[in-house]
Amino acid sequence: MAEYFVGAGQQFNNILSAMNACANGDIITITDSETYTETFNDIQKNTITIRSSINNPDAFPVLRIFFNSNTLNHINDWVFKSIIMEPNADSRFTFNLKNITFTQCVFRNYDYLLSCDCQANSVKKFESCLFYNFSEFVFDARKNFDNGALLITNCTFHNCANIFKDDFWGEHAASNPKIYNCVFTSCPGIASDVTDGAQQPNRHRHMILQQFKFCTFSNNPQTATAALGENCFVNEAESGIYAAAERTLPSHFKIKDNPRVRNCGSDTFGYSPAIDGSVRVSPFDRGTWEFEGQEPPPVTKMILPYINYQGAF
C-alpha cells in the first residue's frame, strides 16, 4: 500500500494525477484546503482511499467530482474521509460504486445525491457525515435495495427539502435503509410523495421510517408518514440542539450539552467516529459531533481508513 500526496508543494497538484499513479489499495491524502474540480474518466481501480490531513472540518478540502459511466462500472471499495463534497457541473453526485464509505464528510449545496445500485454486494455507508442545503432530496436510489445496503450512522441533516425520494425500485425497496443516531433539523420532509404508484406497483412508500432508530427531529414527520422507529425524538427546538446560532460551516453543527441529543444515542448499531476524528464514548451522542464543550473544534487525528463495526446491522 502506497500513499500519494496532493496539494501545494506536494508531488501532485490534482487528484486525478495521483489517481493515475496509484494502484489498488493505495491512499491519496490531500494536504491543503483548496477546491478540486475533477472528472474521473475510465478509472478502474479498487480499494482506494481519498482523505484529508486538515485538522479543522471547516477547512477540509472541497471536492467537486464527476464519474463517467465506465468508471462507475469498474471500481469497488472506495473510502472518502474528511472531505467537503460540492456539486460539479451536475448538481447531483453519482456514487454507483460497488461499495463505498464516506467517513466524516460534508455534503452541501446539492439538488440531490444519486445512487443507481444499492444491492447487497453494493453497500453504501455514511458515518459521521453532515448534509446541508439540499434543494430537492438527499438520497435517490434507482435500483433494488437489498437489506442493509444503505447504512447511515451518526449523521446530521439540515435544511434538506426531503431526505429520501420515495420511488425506490424493486421488491424490497424503501424498507431497507438503516438510519441510526442521526439529527434532522429544518428538513420538512422525510420521503417525497409518490404520485404514480398505481402505474409502478413495485414502488413502496414510507416503509423506510421503520429503520429510523435513536434519531432526533426538529419537526414531527409522524404527522405525514408512518411511525418512526425506536427511541426517536420529534419537535425538538433547533436552539436546544446546536451550540451555534448561525449554521453555515461544519463546526456550527456541534451539539449542545442537551440530554435530548447528548448521551442518548445507541452504540448497539455500530462504531462511528466523531467528525473531528475522535473515538466516540459510550453512550453515543446523536449527530456528527461528539459533545466536547463549546471550545473550537479540536485537532483531527488521522485514523485508519476502514471502520471495524461492532455488532451486526
C-alpha positions as CSV (number, residue, x, y, z in Angstrom):
1,M,0.0,0.0,0.0
2,A,1.4,3.4,-1.1
3,E,0.3,6.9,-0.1
4,Y,0.3,9.8,-2.6
5,F,0.0,13.4,-1.5
6,V,-1.9,16.1,-3.3
7,G,-1.6,19.9,-2.6
8,A,0.7,22.9,-2.7
9,G,4.3,21.7,-2.7
10,Q,3.3,18.1,-2.9
11,Q,4.1,15.5,-5.6
12,F,0.7,16.0,-7.3
13,N,-1.4,19.2,-7.7
14,N,-4.6,17.4,-8.6
15,I,-6.4,14.2,-7.5
16,L,-6.7,12.7,-11.0
17,S,-2.9,12.7,-11.4
18,A,-2.5,10.9,-8.1
19,M,-5.2,8.5,-9.1
20,N,-3.4,7.7,-12.4
21,A,-0.2,6.9,-10.4
22,C,-1.7,4.8,-7.7
23,A,-2.6,1.1,-7.7
24,N,-5.4,-0.9,-6.0
25,G,-5.3,-0.4,-2.2
26,D,-3.4,2.9,-2.2
27,I,-4.2,6.1,-0.3
28,I,-4.5,9.7,-1.7
29,T,-4.0,12.3,1.0
30,I,-4.9,16.0,0.3
31,T,-2.8,18.4,2.4
32,D,-4.5,21.8,1.7
33,S,-7.9,23.4,1.8
34,E,-8.2,24.0,-1.9
35,T,-11.2,23.2,-4.2
36,Y,-10.6,20.4,-6.6
37,T,-12.9,20.0,-9.6
38,E,-12.2,16.6,-11.0
39,T,-13.6,14.3,-13.7
40,F,-12.8,10.6,-13.4
41,N,-13.0,9.0,-16.8
42,D,-12.2,5.3,-17.2
43,I,-10.7,4.8,-13.8
44,Q,-10.6,1.1,-13.0
45,K,-9.1,0.8,-9.5
46,N,-10.3,-0.8,-6.3
47,T,-9.9,-0.2,-2.6
48,I,-8.8,3.4,-3.0
49,T,-8.9,5.9,-0.1
50,I,-9.2,9.7,-0.7
51,R,-8.7,11.6,2.6
52,S,-7.7,14.9,4.0
53,S,-4.9,15.7,6.5
54,I,-6.6,19.0,7.6
55,N,-7.3,19.5,11.3
56,N,-10.4,21.7,11.2
57,P,-13.5,20.4,9.3
58,D,-14.3,24.0,8.4
59,A,-11.1,23.8,6.3
60,F,-11.5,20.4,4.8
61,P,-10.6,20.4,1.0
62,V,-13.6,20.8,-1.3
63,L,-14.0,18.0,-3.9
64,R,-16.3,18.6,-6.9
65,I,-16.1,15.2,-8.6
66,F,-17.8,13.6,-11.6
67,F,-17.6,9.9,-12.5
68,N,-18.3,8.8,-16.1
69,S,-20.3,5.6,-16.6
70,N,-17.3,3.4,-17.4
71,T,-15.5,4.4,-14.2
72,L,-18.7,3.6,-12.2
73,N,-18.9,0.1,-13.6
74,H,-15.3,-0.8,-12.7
75,I,-14.4,0.4,-9.3
76,N,-15.1,-1.0,-5.9
77,D,-14.4,-0.5,-2.1
78,W,-13.6,3.3,-2.1
79,V,-13.4,5.4,1.0
80,F,-13.7,9.2,1.3
81,K,-12.7,10.7,4.6
82,S,-12.7,14.3,5.9
83,I,-13.8,15.8,2.5
84,I,-16.3,18.6,1.7
85,M,-18.3,17.4,-1.3
86,E,-19.9,20.0,-3.5
87,P,-21.6,19.8,-6.9
88,N,-19.6,19.7,-10.1
89,A,-21.3,20.9,-13.3
90,D,-24.1,18.4,-12.5
91,S,-25.9,19.3,-9.3
92,R,-26.0,15.7,-8.3
93,F,-23.3,13.3,-7.1
94,T,-23.5,9.9,-8.6
95,F,-21.9,7.2,-6.4
96,N,-22.7,4.0,-8.2
97,L,-19.5,2.3,-6.9
98,K,-19.9,-1.3,-5.9
99,N,-19.0,-0.5,-2.2
100,I,-18.3,3.0,-0.9
101,T,-17.8,4.5,2.5
102,F,-18.0,8.2,3.4
103,T,-16.5,8.9,6.9
104,Q,-16.5,12.4,8.4
105,C,-17.5,14.0,5.1
106,V,-19.6,17.1,4.4
107,F,-22.2,17.2,1.6
108,R,-23.6,20.6,0.8
109,N,-25.5,22.7,-1.8
110,Y,-26.7,19.8,-4.0
111,D,-30.0,19.3,-5.6
112,Y,-29.7,15.7,-4.6
113,L,-27.3,12.7,-4.4
114,L,-27.9,9.9,-6.8
115,S,-27.1,6.2,-6.3
116,C,-28.1,3.8,-9.0
117,D,-27.2,0.5,-7.4
118,C,-27.6,-0.4,-3.7
119,Q,-27.8,-4.2,-3.7
120,A,-26.3,-6.4,-1.0
121,N,-23.0,-6.6,-2.9
122,S,-23.0,-2.8,-3.3
123,V,-23.2,-1.3,0.2
124,K,-23.1,2.5,0.8
125,K,-22.0,3.7,4.3
126,F,-22.2,7.2,5.7
127,E,-20.5,7.6,9.1
128,S,-20.5,10.9,11.0
129,C,-21.3,12.9,7.8
130,L,-23.0,16.3,7.6
131,F,-25.6,17.1,4.9
132,Y,-27.0,20.6,4.5
133,N,-28.7,22.8,1.9
134,F,-30.3,20.2,-0.4
135,S,-32.9,21.8,-2.6
136,E,-34.8,18.5,-3.5
137,F,-33.8,15.5,-1.5
138,V,-30.7,13.7,-0.3
139,F,-31.0,10.1,-1.4
140,D,-32.4,8.7,-4.6
141,A,-32.0,5.0,-5.3
142,R,-32.9,3.8,-8.7
143,K,-32.5,0.0,-8.3
144,N,-33.3,-2.7,-5.8
145,F,-32.3,-2.1,-2.1
146,D,-31.2,-5.4,-0.5
147,N,-31.3,-5.4,3.2
148,G,-28.6,-3.3,4.8
149,A,-27.3,-1.9,1.6
150,L,-27.6,1.7,2.8
151,L,-26.2,2.4,6.3
152,I,-26.4,5.9,7.8
153,T,-24.9,6.3,11.3
154,N,-24.4,9.5,13.4
155,C,-25.1,11.9,10.6
156,T,-26.7,15.4,10.7
157,F,-29.1,16.6,8.1
158,H,-30.0,20.3,7.9
159,N,-32.1,22.4,5.5
160,C,-32.9,19.5,3.2
161,A,-36.2,19.5,1.4
162,N,-36.6,15.8,1.7
163,I,-34.3,13.0,2.9
164,F,-35.4,10.2,0.6
165,K,-37.0,10.4,-2.8
166,D,-39.7,7.8,-2.3
167,D,-39.6,6.0,-5.6
168,F,-37.1,3.2,-4.9
169,W,-37.4,0.5,-7.5
170,G,-37.8,-3.2,-6.6
171,E,-39.5,-5.6,-4.3
172,H,-37.5,-4.7,-1.2
173,A,-37.1,-1.1,-2.0
174,A,-37.5,1.5,0.7
175,S,-37.8,-0.8,3.7
176,N,-34.1,-1.4,4.0
177,P,-32.1,1.8,4.5
178,K,-30.9,1.9,8.2
179,I,-30.6,5.3,9.9
180,Y,-29.2,5.4,13.4
181,N,-28.2,8.2,15.9
182,C,-28.9,10.9,13.4
183,V,-30.2,14.5,13.8
184,F,-32.7,16.1,11.3
185,T,-33.3,19.9,11.5
186,S,-35.1,22.2,9.1
187,C,-35.9,19.2,7.0
188,P,-39.7,19.4,6.2
189,G,-39.9,16.0,4.5
190,I,-38.5,12.6,5.1
191,A,-39.8,11.0,1.9
192,S,-41.3,12.8,-1.0
193,D,-44.7,11.8,-2.3
194,V,-45.2,9.1,-4.9
195,T,-48.0,10.1,-7.4
196,D,-47.5,7.2,-9.9
197,G,-47.6,4.2,-7.5
198,A,-50.5,2.7,-9.4
199,Q,-48.5,2.6,-12.6
200,Q,-45.5,1.1,-10.9
201,P,-46.8,-1.2,-8.1
202,N,-43.3,-2.3,-7.1
203,R,-42.6,1.1,-5.6
204,H,-43.1,1.2,-1.9
205,R,-44.0,4.3,0.1
206,H,-43.0,5.4,3.7
207,M,-41.7,2.0,4.8
208,I,-38.2,3.5,5.2
209,L,-39.3,5.1,8.5
210,Q,-39.3,1.7,10.2
211,Q,-35.5,1.8,10.0
212,F,-35.0,5.1,11.9
213,K,-33.7,4.5,15.4
214,F,-32.3,6.8,18.1
215,C,-32.9,9.8,15.8
216,T,-33.9,13.4,16.7
217,F,-36.1,15.6,14.5
218,S,-36.9,19.4,14.8
219,N,-40.3,18.7,13.3
220,N,-42.8,15.8,13.6
221,P,-42.7,13.7,10.5
222,Q,-45.2,11.3,12.0
223,T,-48.0,13.7,11.0
224,A,-47.4,12.9,7.4
225,T,-45.8,9.4,7.3
226,A,-45.7,6.1,9.2
227,A,-44.4,5.8,12.7
228,L,-40.7,6.2,13.4
229,G,-38.5,3.5,14.8
230,E,-37.5,3.1,18.5
231,N,-36.2,6.0,20.7
232,C,-36.8,8.8,18.2
233,F,-37.5,12.3,19.5
234,V,-39.6,14.8,17.5
235,N,-40.4,18.5,17.7
236,E,-37.0,19.4,19.2
237,A,-36.1,23.1,19.0
238,E,-33.0,23.7,17.0
239,S,-31.8,26.2,19.6
240,G,-31.7,23.3,22.0
241,I,-29.7,21.1,19.7
242,Y,-26.9,23.2,18.3
243,A,-24.3,25.2,20.1
244,A,-24.1,27.9,17.4
245,A,-27.0,30.2,16.4
246,E,-25.6,30.6,12.9
247,R,-25.2,27.4,10.9
248,T,-23.2,27.9,7.7
249,L,-20.0,26.0,8.5
250,P,-19.5,22.4,9.6
251,S,-18.4,23.4,13.1
252,H,-21.7,25.3,13.6
253,F,-23.5,21.9,13.9
254,K,-21.7,21.0,17.1
255,I,-24.4,19.9,19.6
256,K,-25.1,21.5,23.0
257,D,-25.0,19.7,26.3
258,N,-28.6,18.7,25.9
259,P,-29.8,15.3,27.1
260,R,-32.1,15.0,24.1
261,V,-29.1,14.7,21.8
262,R,-26.2,14.0,24.1
263,N,-25.6,10.5,25.6
264,C,-28.9,9.3,24.1
265,G,-27.7,7.5,21.0
266,S,-27.1,3.8,20.8
267,D,-23.8,2.0,20.4
268,T,-25.6,-1.2,19.5
269,F,-25.7,-0.4,15.8
270,G,-22.1,0.1,15.0
271,Y,-19.0,2.1,15.6
272,S,-18.8,5.6,14.1
273,P,-16.1,8.3,14.8
274,A,-17.0,11.9,15.6
275,I,-16.4,14.3,12.7
276,D,-13.3,15.6,14.5
277,G,-11.7,12.2,14.3
278,S,-12.0,11.2,17.9
279,V,-13.4,7.9,19.1
280,R,-17.0,8.1,20.3
281,V,-17.5,7.5,24.0
282,S,-20.4,5.2,25.0
283,P,-23.2,6.1,25.3
284,F,-23.0,7.8,21.9
285,D,-24.3,11.3,21.2
286,R,-26.5,11.9,18.2
287,G,-25.3,13.7,15.1
288,T,-21.9,14.2,13.6
289,W,-20.2,15.7,16.7
290,E,-19.4,14.0,20.0
291,F,-20.1,16.7,22.7
292,E,-16.9,18.2,24.0
293,G,-17.9,21.6,25.4
294,Q,-18.1,24.9,23.5
295,E,-14.5,25.3,22.6
296,P,-13.4,25.4,18.9
297,P,-13.1,22.0,17.1
298,P,-10.1,20.1,18.3
299,V,-7.3,18.9,16.1
300,T,-8.3,16.0,13.9
301,K,-6.3,12.8,14.4
302,M,-5.9,10.6,11.3
303,I,-7.5,7.3,11.9
304,L,-7.5,4.1,9.9
305,P,-9.4,4.5,6.6
306,Y,-11.6,1.5,7.3
307,I,-14.1,1.1,10.2
308,N,-14.5,-2.1,12.0
309,Y,-18.1,-2.4,13.0
310,Q,-19.2,-3.8,16.4
311,G,-22.2,-6.0,16.2
312,A,-24.4,-6.6,13.2
313,F,-26.7,-4.1,11.4
